[in-house]
Amino acid sequence: MSELTDWVEQAETASAKGDDKRAALAWAMVTALDPASADAKHNLGNALGRLGRQIEAAQSFLDAIDMDPSRADSRISLGSVLLDLGQTKDALSILDEALELDPASVPAAWNKSLALLRSGDLKQGLRMFETRLLRPQSMQPPVTAPLWDGKPFDGTLCVWAEQGLGDVLHFARYLGLIGERAGQVILLVHPELVSLLQFNFPGIEVAAFKTEVGAERQIPLLSLAGLFGAFGPSPPYLAADPDCDSLWAIRLGGPEFKVGLAW
């Protein structure tokens, strides 16, 4: 076995095990032994990026592109690193190049959506944000039904939360825009949020994940903003249940100084 082959095997094994420090070292040795390898530069960039060494990662991706200008994958990874570095304009430029090379690339479109949203282009950013649903790691709809296109219908619409608690609380503002567009609306969310959202949206049936429901249409909660094109400030839409207020007033009563932490 040649020294180059040995280092490549070590790099691939370390990458497969998630040992990014070892992977970065091994890929660096591969690039030293085979300076013309665009693959090695790309893989080194990925390992460095996972270690948080974004500037070094960016240089590795630039080297890979210089060696092989046809690489869309290195441009996608570079775009992600540039976003991490706060270089939104440059990220958009390099991701546009990636999409020119590979128009069907879901990772390129996904990263571009994040760059657009960060740049303030909410309309275009939210439109491209829908590509998140095509990513392998995306949550699958909890019901078997077509994606809702926003048109009125008489059946049941299932709106489902796909991400964390904070995302649900943020995007719940769009639930009120559904109005009379569906005969019935069911919202599936984290169990911790059921009572809060049921209190604030009494016209919607709120249930916890894994509740079996039937629906003629479904849509992820985060898709409502782009669907309705509603951006900017909204009127207050969440309030605490007075019964809960009373309970917490008892628990938090007393003269002691208190600090609240939100996780």
N, C-alpha and C positions, 0 to 999 in steps of 0.2 A: 504494500500500500504506500503511495506517495505521501509526502508531507502535506501537500495541498488537499488530497482526498481525505486524509485523517482529520484536518482542521474543519473541512466541510461537514464531515460526519459529526464531529463534536458540536459544531454550531447548530446543526439541524436537531440533534438530540437535546441540547440545552434549550432551544426554542420550543420544542415539543413539550418539555417539562416545565416551561414557564420560568426557567432560570435565566433571566435577561442579562444579568451581569456576566455570566459565563458565555451566553450567546453573543453579547457585544464583543467580548474579548476574542472569541473564536472567529467571528465574522471579520474583525479587524485584522486578524492574522491571515484570513483568506484574501482580503483585499491587498495585503502586503505581498503575498505570494502570487496573486493574480490581479495586478493593478487594473487590467482592462475589463474586469468582470462587472458589468452593470448590475447583475443579480446580487452579487456580494455587497455592493454599495447600497443597494435598496434594502437588503436584509439587515445590514448594519444600521441603516437609518431607522428601521422599525424597532430594533432592539434598543437603540439609544433613546428613541421617542418614549418607549415604555418605561425607561429609567428616568424620564423627566429631563433628559439632556437635549432639549429641543433645538438649540442653536447648532450643535454638532449633528443632530439628526437632519436638520435642514440642509446642511452642507453635503451630507451623504446622498440625499435625494437629488440635489443639484448635480452632484458628480454622476449619478446614475443617468440622469437626463442628458447630460453632456455626452456620455458614452453611447447612449441609445435614445435619440430624440423621439422615437416612436412610443416610448413608454407612457401609457396613461396611468398605470398604477403608481409610479413614482410621483407623478404630479398630484394624484389624489392624496397620497400620504404627505407630500409637501404642503398641500393646501391645509390639511388638518393641523400640521405643526405650526404653520403660519397663523392659524386661528388661535392656537394656544399662546403664541407670542404676541397676540393683539394686532397682527398685521392684516387686518381685514381686507383692505383694498388689494394687496398683493395676493391674498388667498383667493379672492374672487377671480383675479386674472389667471392664476395658474389652474384653477378648477375649470374655467372656461376652456382652457387649452385641453384639459383632460376630456371634457365632454365633446370637443371637436374630434378628438381621436377615438372616443368610445361613447357615442351618443346614448347608448342604452345602459350606461354604468349607473347602478343604483348608489354605490358609495360616493361617486362624484356628485350626483344630484343631491344626495343627502347632505354632504359637506357644504355644497353651495347654498342649500337652504339655510343652514346655520349662519353662513357668512352674510347672506342677504338680510336675515333677521337682525343680525348684529349691526349691520350697516343702516338699519332703519327702514328698509324696503319690505314692509310687512305684507303687502299684497302679493308680491312675487315670491317672497320667502315662504309664506304660508302655503302658497300653491305647490311649491316644490317640497315643502315639509311633508306632504302626503307620501313621498317616496319612502318615508320611515316604515310604512306598512309593508313594504316589499323586502325589508331587511330580514335576514334569516333569524335574528334574535328578537324580532318584534313579536308582541303578544298577539295571539290569534283571537278572532272574534268569539265571544262566548255562545253565540247562537248562529245557526246556519240560515243566513238570510242575506239578500243583496244589500250592498252599501247604499245608504240613503243619499239621494241627490238634492235634497232640500225641497222637493216638490210636495204639495199637500197630498195626503192620502188618508183613508179612513181606518187603516189598521193600526197595529201596535209597533212602535219604534223603540228599539233597545239602544240606549246610549251607554257606553261602557268606558270606565276609566282604565287607561292602559299604563299609566306611570305612577309616580309617587303621590303622597298626600298633598304636598304643596302644589303640584300641578293640578290636582282635582280642585283644590280651593281656588286656585287662580282662574281656571277655565270654567268653573261653575257659573260664572257671570253670563255665559252664553246660553245657559239652559232656558232662561226666560224668553229668548228669542224664538224658541220652537213654537210657542203659542198654540194656535189651532191647526198647525200644519200636520199633526198626527192625531188619530183618534185617541190613542193612549200612549203615554211615554213611561218607560221603565228605565231607571238608572241603576246600573250595577257598579258599586264602589267598594272601597275597603270597609270592613265592618266598623272601624272606629269612626267613620264619617256618616254612617247611615242616619243616626238621630239628628245630627246637625243639619244635613241636607234635606231630610224629610220635613223638618220644622220650617225651613226657609223656602221650600218648593212644594207646598201642599198639593199642587195639582199634578205632581209627578210621583209615581210609585218608586221608592228608593229601596234597594235591596243589596245585600252583601254579595260579593263574588261567590261563585259556585252555586248560587240560587238558580234552579232550573226555571227558565222562562221561555215563552214562545213569542215570536215577533215576525212581522212581515218585512221589516227593514231594520238595519243596524248601522251604527256609526260610532267611531271612537270620540270621546269627549273633546279631545284636542283638535279634532277636525272641524268643530263647529265654528271656530273663529274664521277660518278661511272660507268656509261654506257661506257664512252670512256676510263676510266682508266688513265686520264690525271691529274697528280698532279704536284705540285711545281710551280715555277715562270713561268709566261707567258709574252710574249711581250705586250707592251702597247696596249690596245684595246678600250679605250674610249678617245675621244677628244671633245672639245667644238666646236659647229658650229661657224665659223668665224662671221656670222651675229650676233649671240648672243654675241660674244666677243665685237663687236663694240658697241652694245647697252649698255653692262655693263661697257665698258670703259667710256662712256658718264656719266652714273649714278655714277660711282665711281671716276670720275675725280676730281681734286682739290688737294690742299696740305695737307688736313686734314689727321691725322692718322686714319687708318681704321682697324677694327678687323672683321674677318669673322667667323661665327659660323655655324657648320654643325650639324643638328639635326638628 
